[in-house]
Amino acid sequence: MDVEVMNALLLPVTLTFLLLLEAKALPAEHRMHGPYRWVCTGLSVVVIGFGLYMIPQALGW
Protein backbone atom coordinates (compact mmCIF):
# COMPACT_ATOMS: atom_id res chain seq x y z
CA MET A 1 0.00 0.00 0.00
CA ASP A 2 2.81 2.40 0.85
CA VAL A 3 4.46 1.74 -2.51
CA GLU A 4 1.25 2.63 -4.33
CA VAL A 5 0.98 5.92 -2.44
CA MET A 6 4.61 6.72 -3.18
CA ASN A 7 4.04 5.91 -6.86
CA ALA A 8 0.99 8.22 -6.99
CA LEU A 9 3.00 11.04 -5.40
CA LEU A 10 6.10 10.65 -7.59
CA LEU A 11 4.41 9.85 -10.91
CA PRO A 12 3.44 13.47 -11.75
CA VAL A 13 6.98 14.66 -11.06
CA THR A 14 8.53 11.88 -13.14
CA LEU A 15 6.24 12.22 -16.15
CA THR A 16 6.53 16.02 -16.17
CA PHE A 17 10.31 15.78 -15.98
CA LEU A 18 10.41 13.28 -18.86
CA LEU A 19 8.18 15.45 -21.07
CA LEU A 20 10.27 18.54 -20.36
CA LEU A 21 13.49 16.63 -20.89
CA GLU A 22 12.24 15.38 -24.26
CA ALA A 23 11.25 18.89 -25.32
CA LYS A 24 14.44 20.67 -24.22
CA ALA A 25 17.38 18.26 -24.12
CA LEU A 26 16.93 16.15 -27.24
CA PRO A 27 18.16 17.34 -30.63
CA ALA A 28 15.35 18.59 -32.88
CA GLU A 29 15.40 15.52 -35.12
CA HIS A 30 14.74 13.20 -32.14
CA ARG A 31 11.94 15.17 -30.49
CA MET A 32 8.29 14.17 -30.70
CA HIS A 33 6.32 16.10 -33.31
CA GLY A 34 2.71 16.54 -34.35
CA PRO A 35 -0.12 14.32 -33.15
CA TYR A 36 2.25 11.85 -31.49
CA ARG A 37 3.43 14.57 -29.09
CA TRP A 38 -0.15 15.57 -28.25
CA VAL A 39 -1.23 11.97 -27.68
CA CYS A 40 1.73 11.29 -25.37
CA THR A 41 1.17 14.53 -23.46
CA GLY A 42 -2.57 13.89 -23.16
CA LEU A 43 -2.07 10.33 -21.93
CA SER A 44 0.50 11.58 -19.42
CA VAL A 45 -1.99 14.14 -18.10
CA VAL A 46 -4.67 11.45 -17.76
CA VAL A 47 -2.28 9.11 -15.91
CA ILE A 48 -1.16 11.95 -13.62
CA GLY A 49 -4.81 12.83 -12.92
CA PHE A 50 -5.69 9.24 -12.02
CA GLY A 51 -2.62 9.01 -9.79
CA LEU A 52 -3.55 12.18 -7.92
CA TYR A 53 -7.17 11.05 -7.68
CA MET A 54 -6.10 7.78 -6.00
CA ILE A 55 -3.96 9.39 -3.27
CA PRO A 56 -6.84 10.13 -0.84
CA GLN A 57 -8.29 6.65 -1.35
CA ALA A 58 -4.95 4.99 -0.77
CA LEU A 59 -4.41 7.00 2.41
CA GLY A 60 -7.91 6.19 3.64
CA TRP A 61 -9.23 9.74 3.76
Distance bins in CASP14 RR format, pairs under 12 A and 6 or more apart:
PFRMAT RR
TARGET T0000
AUTHOR 0000-0000-0000
RMODE 2
METHOD distances of the structure
MODEL  1
1 7 0 0 0 0 0 1 0 0 0 0 0
1 8 0 0 0 0 0 1 0 0 0 0 0
1 54 0 0 0 0 0 1 0 0 0 0 0
1 55 0 0 0 0 0 1 0 0 0 0 0
1 57 0 0 0 0 0 1 0 0 0 0 0
1 58 1 0 0 1 0 0 0 0 0 0 0
1 59 0 0 0 0 1 0 0 0 0 0 0
1 60 0 0 0 0 1 0 0 0 0 0 0
2 8 0 0 0 0 0 1 0 0 0 0 0
2 9 0 0 0 0 0 1 0 0 0 0 0
2 58 0 0 0 0 1 0 0 0 0 0 0
2 59 0 0 0 0 0 1 0 0 0 0 0
3 9 0 0 0 0 0 1 0 0 0 0 0
3 10 0 0 0 0 0 1 0 0 0 0 0
3 11 0 0 0 0 0 1 0 0 0 0 0
3 58 0 0 0 0 1 0 0 0 0 0 0
4 10 0 0 0 0 0 1 0 0 0 0 0
4 11 0 0 0 0 0 1 0 0 0 0 0
4 51 0 0 0 0 1 0 0 0 0 0 0
4 54 1 0 0 1 0 0 0 0 0 0 0
4 55 0 0 0 0 1 0 0 0 0 0 0
4 57 0 0 0 0 1 0 0 0 0 0 0
4 58 1 0 1 0 0 0 0 0 0 0 0
4 59 0 0 0 0 0 1 0 0 0 0 0
4 60 0 0 0 0 0 1 0 0 0 0 0
5 11 0 0 0 0 0 1 0 0 0 0 0
5 51 0 0 0 0 1 0 0 0 0 0 0
5 52 0 0 0 0 0 1 0 0 0 0 0
5 54 0 0 0 0 1 0 0 0 0 0 0
5 55 1 0 0 1 0 0 0 0 0 0 0
5 56 0 0 0 0 0 1 0 0 0 0 0
5 57 0 0 0 0 1 0 0 0 0 0 0
5 58 1 0 1 0 0 0 0 0 0 0 0
5 59 1 0 0 1 0 0 0 0 0 0 0
5 60 0 0 0 0 1 0 0 0 0 0 0
5 61 0 0 0 0 0 1 0 0 0 0 0
6 13 0 0 0 0 0 1 0 0 0 0 0
6 14 0 0 0 0 0 1 0 0 0 0 0
6 51 0 0 0 0 0 1 0 0 0 0 0
6 54 0 0 0 0 0 1 0 0 0 0 0
6 55 0 0 0 0 0 1 0 0 0 0 0
6 58 0 0 0 0 1 0 0 0 0 0 0
6 59 0 0 0 0 0 1 0 0 0 0 0
7 13 0 0 0 0 0 1 0 0 0 0 0
7 14 0 0 0 0 1 0 0 0 0 0 0
7 15 0 0 0 0 0 1 0 0 0 0 0
7 47 0 0 0 0 0 1 0 0 0 0 0
7 48 0 0 0 0 0 1 0 0 0 0 0
7 50 0 0 0 0 0 1 0 0 0 0 0
7 51 1 0 0 1 0 0 0 0 0 0 0
7 52 0 0 0 0 0 1 0 0 0 0 0
7 54 0 0 0 0 1 0 0 0 0 0 0
7 55 0 0 0 0 0 1 0 0 0 0 0
7 58 0 0 0 0 1 0 0 0 0 0 0
8 14 0 0 0 0 0 1 0 0 0 0 0
8 15 0 0 0 0 0 1 0 0 0 0 0
8 47 0 0 0 0 0 1 0 0 0 0 0
8 48 0 0 0 0 1 0 0 0 0 0 0
8 49 0 0 0 0 1 0 0 0 0 0 0
8 50 0 0 0 0 1 0 0 0 0 0 0
8 51 1 0 1 0 0 0 0 0 0 0 0
8 52 1 0 0 1 0 0 0 0 0 0 0
8 53 0 0 0 0 1 0 0 0 0 0 0
8 54 1 0 1 0 0 0 0 0 0 0 0
8 55 1 0 1 0 0 0 0 0 0 0 0
8 56 0 0 0 0 1 0 0 0 0 0 0
8 57 0 0 0 0 1 0 0 0 0 0 0
8 58 1 0 0 1 0 0 0 0 0 0 0
8 59 0 0 0 0 1 0 0 0 0 0 0
9 48 0 0 0 0 0 1 0 0 0 0 0
9 51 0 0 0 0 1 0 0 0 0 0 0
9 52 0 0 0 0 1 0 0 0 0 0 0
9 54 0 0 0 0 0 1 0 0 0 0 0
9 55 1 0 0 1 0 0 0 0 0 0 0
9 56 0 0 0 0 0 1 0 0 0 0 0
9 58 0 0 0 0 1 0 0 0 0 0 0
9 59 0 0 0 0 0 1 0 0 0 0 0
10 16 0 0 0 0 0 1 0 0 0 0 0
10 17 0 0 0 0 0 1 0 0 0 0 0
10 48 0 0 0 0 0 1 0 0 0 0 0
10 51 0 0 0 0 0 1 0 0 0 0 0
10 52 0 0 0 0 0 1 0 0 0 0 0
10 55 0 0 0 0 0 1 0 0 0 0 0
11 17 0 0 0 0 0 1 0 0 0 0 0
11 18 0 0 0 0 0 1 0 0 0 0 0
11 44 0 0 0 0 1 0 0 0 0 0 0
11 45 0 0 0 0 0 1 0 0 0 0 0
11 46 0 0 0 0 0 1 0 0 0 0 0
11 47 1 0 0 1 0 0 0 0 0 0 0
11 48 1 0 0 1 0 0 0 0 0 0 0
11 49 0 0 0 0 1 0 0 0 0 0 0
11 50 0 0 0 0 1 0 0 0 0 0 0
11 51 1 0 1 0 0 0 0 0 0 0 0
11 52 0 0 0 0 1 0 0 0 0 0 0
11 53 0 0 0 0 0 1 0 0 0 0 0
11 54 0 0 0 0 1 0 0 0 0 0 0
11 55 0 0 0 0 0 1 0 0 0 0 0
12 18 0 0 0 0 0 1 0 0 0 0 0
12 19 0 0 0 0 0 1 0 0 0 0 0
12 44 0 0 0 0 1 0 0 0 0 0 0
12 45 0 0 0 0 1 0 0 0 0 0 0
12 46 0 0 0 0 0 1 0 0 0 0 0
12 47 0 0 0 0 1 0 0 0 0 0 0
12 48 1 0 1 0 0 0 0 0 0 0 0
12 49 1 0 0 1 0 0 0 0 0 0 0
12 50 0 0 0 0 0 1 0 0 0 0 0
12 51 1 0 0 1 0 0 0 0 0 0 0
12 52 1 0 0 1 0 0 0 0 0 0 0
12 53 0 0 0 0 0 1 0 0 0 0 0
12 54 0 0 0 0 0 1 0 0 0 0 0
12 55 0 0 0 0 0 1 0 0 0 0 0
13 19 0 0 0 0 0 1 0 0 0 0 0
13 20 0 0 0 0 0 1 0 0 0 0 0
13 44 0 0 0 0 0 1 0 0 0 0 0
13 48 0 0 0 0 1 0 0 0 0 0 0
13 51 0 0 0 0 0 1 0 0 0 0 0
13 52 0 0 0 0 0 1 0 0 0 0 0
14 20 0 0 0 0 0 1 0 0 0 0 0
14 21 0 0 0 0 0 1 0 0 0 0 0
14 44 0 0 0 0 1 0 0 0 0 0 0
14 47 0 0 0 0 0 1 0 0 0 0 0
14 48 0 0 0 0 1 0 0 0 0 0 0
14 51 0 0 0 0 0 1 0 0 0 0 0
15 21 0 0 0 0 0 1 0 0 0 0 0
15 22 0 0 0 0 0 1 0 0 0 0 0
15 40 0 0 0 0 1 0 0 0 0 0 0
15 41 0 0 0 0 1 0 0 0 0 0 0
15 42 0 0 0 0 0 1 0 0 0 0 0
15 43 0 0 0 0 1 0 0 0 0 0 0
15 44 1 0 1 0 0 0 0 0 0 0 0
15 45 0 0 0 0 1 0 0 0 0 0 0
15 46 0 0 0 0 0 1 0 0 0 0 0
15 47 1 0 0 1 0 0 0 0 0 0 0
15 48 1 0 1 0 0 0 0 0 0 0 0
15 49 0 0 0 0 0 1 0 0 0 0 0
15 50 0 0 0 0 0 1 0 0 0 0 0
15 51 0 0 0 0 0 1 0 0 0 0 0
15 52 0 0 0 0 0 1 0 0 0 0 0
16 22 0 0 0 0 0 1 0 0 0 0 0
16 23 0 0 0 0 0 1 0 0 0 0 0
16 41 0 0 0 0 0 1 0 0 0 0 0
16 44 1 0 0 1 0 0 0 0 0 0 0
16 45 0 0 0 0 1 0 0 0 0 0 0
16 47 0 0 0 0 0 1 0 0 0 0 0
16 48 1 0 0 1 0 0 0 0 0 0 0
16 49 0 0 0 0 0 1 0 0 0 0 0
17 23 0 0 0 0 0 1 0 0 0 0 0
17 24 0 0 0 0 0 1 0 0 0 0 0
17 25 0 0 0 0 0 1 0 0 0 0 0
17 44 0 0 0 0 0 1 0 0 0 0 0
17 48 0 0 0 0 0 1 0 0 0 0 0
18 24 0 0 0 0 0 1 0 0 0 0 0
18 25 0 0 0 0 0 1 0 0 0 0 0
18 26 0 0 0 0 0 1 0 0 0 0 0
18 32 0 0 0 0 0 1 0 0 0 0 0
18 40 0 0 0 0 1 0 0 0 0 0 0
18 41 0 0 0 0 0 1 0 0 0 0 0
18 44 0 0 0 0 1 0 0 0 0 0 0
18 47 0 0 0 0 0 1 0 0 0 0 0
18 48 0 0 0 0 0 1 0 0 0 0 0
19 25 0 0 0 0 0 1 0 0 0 0 0
19 26 0 0 0 0 0 1 0 0 0 0 0
19 31 0 0 0 0 0 1 0 0 0 0 0
19 32 0 0 0 0 1 0 0 0 0 0 0
19 37 0 0 0 0 1 0 0 0 0 0 0
19 38 0 0 0 0 0 1 0 0 0 0 0
19 40 1 0 0 1 0 0 0 0 0 0 0
19 41 1 0 0 1 0 0 0 0 0 0 0
19 42 0 0 0 0 1 0 0 0 0 0 0
19 43 0 0 0 0 0 1 0 0 0 0 0
19 44 1 0 0 1 0 0 0 0 0 0 0
19 45 0 0 0 0 1 0 0 0 0 0 0
19 47 0 0 0 0 0 1 0 0 0 0 0
19 48 0 0 0 0 0 1 0 0 0 0 0
20 26 0 0 0 0 0 1 0 0 0 0 0
20 31 0 0 0 0 0 1 0 0 0 0 0
20 41 0 0 0 0 0 1 0 0 0 0 0
20 44 0 0 0 0 0 1 0 0 0 0 0
21 30 0 0 0 0 0 1 0 0 0 0 0
21 31 0 0 0 0 0 1 0 0 0 0 0
21 32 0 0 0 0 0 1 0 0 0 0 0
22 28 0 0 0 0 0 1 0 0 0 0 0
22 30 0 0 0 0 1 0 0 0 0 0 0
22 31 1 0 0 1 0 0 0 0 0 0 0
22 32 1 0 0 1 0 0 0 0 0 0 0
22 33 0 0 0 0 0 1 0 0 0 0 0
22 36 0 0 0 0 0 1 0 0 0 0 0
22 37 0 0 0 0 1 0 0 0 0 0 0
22 40 0 0 0 0 1 0 0 0 0 0 0
22 41 0 0 0 0 1 0 0 0 0 0 0
22 44 0 0 0 0 0 1 0 0 0 0 0
23 30 0 0 0 0 0 1 0 0 0 0 0
23 31 1 0 0 1 0 0 0 0 0 0 0
23 32 0 0 0 0 1 0 0 0 0 0 0
23 33 0 0 0 0 0 1 0 0 0 0 0
23 37 0 0 0 0 1 0 0 0 0 0 0
23 40 0 0 0 0 0 1 0 0 0 0 0
23 41 0 0 0 0 1 0 0 0 0 0 0
24 31 0 0 0 0 1 0 0 0 0 0 0
25 31 0 0 0 0 1 0 0 0 0 0 0
26 32 0 0 0 0 1 0 0 0 0 0 0
26 33 0 0 0 0 0 1 0 0 0 0 0
26 37 0 0 0 0 0 1 0 0 0 0 0
31 37 1 0 0 1 0 0 0 0 0 0 0
31 40 0 0 0 0 0 1 0 0 0 0 0
32 38 0 0 0 0 1 0 0 0 0 0 0
32 39 0 0 0 0 1 0 0 0 0 0 0
32 40 1 0 0 1 0 0 0 0 0 0 0
32 41 0 0 0 0 1 0 0 0 0 0 0
32 42 0 0 0 0 0 1 0 0 0 0 0
32 44 0 0 0 0 0 1 0 0 0 0 0
33 39 0 0 0 0 0 1 0 0 0 0 0
33 40 0 0 0 0 0 1 0 0 0 0 0
34 40 0 0 0 0 0 1 0 0 0 0 0
34 41 0 0 0 0 0 1 0 0 0 0 0
35 41 0 0 0 0 0 1 0 0 0 0 0
35 42 0 0 0 0 0 1 0 0 0 0 0
36 42 0 0 0 0 0 1 0 0 0 0 0
36 43 0 0 0 0 0 1 0 0 0 0 0
37 43 0 0 0 0 0 1 0 0 0 0 0
37 44 0 0 0 0 0 1 0 0 0 0 0
38 44 0 0 0 0 0 1 0 0 0 0 0
38 45 0 0 0 0 0 1 0 0 0 0 0
39 45 0 0 0 0 0 1 0 0 0 0 0
39 46 0 0 0 0 0 1 0 0 0 0 0
40 46 0 0 0 0 0 1 0 0 0 0 0
40 47 0 0 0 0 0 1 0 0 0 0 0
41 47 0 0 0 0 0 1 0 0 0 0 0
41 48 0 0 0 0 0 1 0 0 0 0 0
42 48 0 0 0 0 1 0 0 0 0 0 0
42 49 0 0 0 0 0 1 0 0 0 0 0
43 49 0 0 0 0 0 1 0 0 0 0 0
43 50 0 0 0 0 0 1 0 0 0 0 0
44 50 0 0 0 0 0 1 0 0 0 0 0
44 51 0 0 0 0 0 1 0 0 0 0 0
45 51 0 0 0 0 0 1 0 0 0 0 0
45 52 0 0 0 0 0 1 0 0 0 0 0
46 52 0 0 0 0 0 1 0 0 0 0 0
46 53 0 0 0 0 0 1 0 0 0 0 0
47 53 0 0 0 0 0 1 0 0 0 0 0
47 54 0 0 0 0 0 1 0 0 0 0 0
48 54 0 0 0 0 0 1 0 0 0 0 0
48 55 0 0 0 0 0 1 0 0 0 0 0
49 55 0 0 0 0 1 0 0 0 0 0 0
50 57 0 0 0 0 0 1 0 0 0 0 0
50 58 0 0 0 0 0 1 0 0 0 0 0
51 57 0 0 0 0 1 0 0 0 0 0 0
51 58 0 0 0 0 1 0 0 0 0 0 0
52 58 0 0 0 0 0 1 0 0 0 0 0
54 60 0 0 0 0 0 1 0 0 0 0 0
54 61 0 0 0 0 0 1 0 0 0 0 0
55 61 0 0 0 0 1 0 0 0 0 0 0
END
